[in-house]
């Protein structure tokens, strides 16, 4: 997989090393938006990794604005944002940019290469990769708002994991239930959220319904 990296702190060299050691091709990295955008325009990586908050206090350097520019440039490029901040607002704004190929991870939670690599694979494949802590905060907010009232508690548990990008098999393992039980819950979720059975992107749309409702 080919990736490009925008990060203005000490995290950037370590992240590049980690990616290259994991077999990823880093087509370029930069500390500033003006230096990063030409890299993406020329190289068209599979995924662009962004620091969500660049140069604190500078709106022009916001990772959200960069994400929007990259989406406008080429919607096929996956976007994976990193942040030091457990901020639901930033995540919600990021999810407004597009409906697939998007991720948001907290830097201090990426304590294993497998976490990062799995997130990159999901984002490149058109899925979502949202930090579990962010998802949990969104869950509580949405439950207070009643936006997911048609779902049962167990269906909410399943959709919570779908929003993190887990497969049915992984959800079954996490909840210690049979895979067929998870498949039934997922089917009920699709029905209750009004997702047409013919749509190929129902899983992504369901996840985004969970993440964006009331955001």
Secondary structure as GFF3:
##gff-version 3
##sequence-region A 1 215
A	DSSP	beta_strand	2	6	.	.	.	ID=ss1
A	DSSP	alpha_helix	11	21	.	.	.	ID=ss2
A	DSSP	beta_strand	25	30	.	.	.	ID=ss3
A	DSSP	alpha_helix	33	43	.	.	.	ID=ss4
A	DSSP	beta_strand	47	51	.	.	.	ID=ss5
A	DSSP	three_ten_helix	59	61	.	.	.	ID=ss6
A	DSSP	alpha_helix	63	73	.	.	.	ID=ss7
A	DSSP	beta_strand	78	83	.	.	.	ID=ss8
A	DSSP	alpha_helix	88	95	.	.	.	ID=ss9
A	DSSP	beta_strand	102	106	.	.	.	ID=ss10
A	DSSP	three_ten_helix	107	109	.	.	.	ID=ss11
A	DSSP	alpha_helix	113	124	.	.	.	ID=ss12
A	DSSP	beta_strand	128	130	.	.	.	ID=ss13
A	DSSP	alpha_helix	132	145	.	.	.	ID=ss14
A	DSSP	alpha_helix	153	163	.	.	.	ID=ss15
A	DSSP	alpha_helix	168	175	.	.	.	ID=ss16
A	DSSP	alpha_helix	179	192	.	.	.	ID=ss17
A	DSSP	alpha_helix	202	212	.	.	.	ID=ss18
###
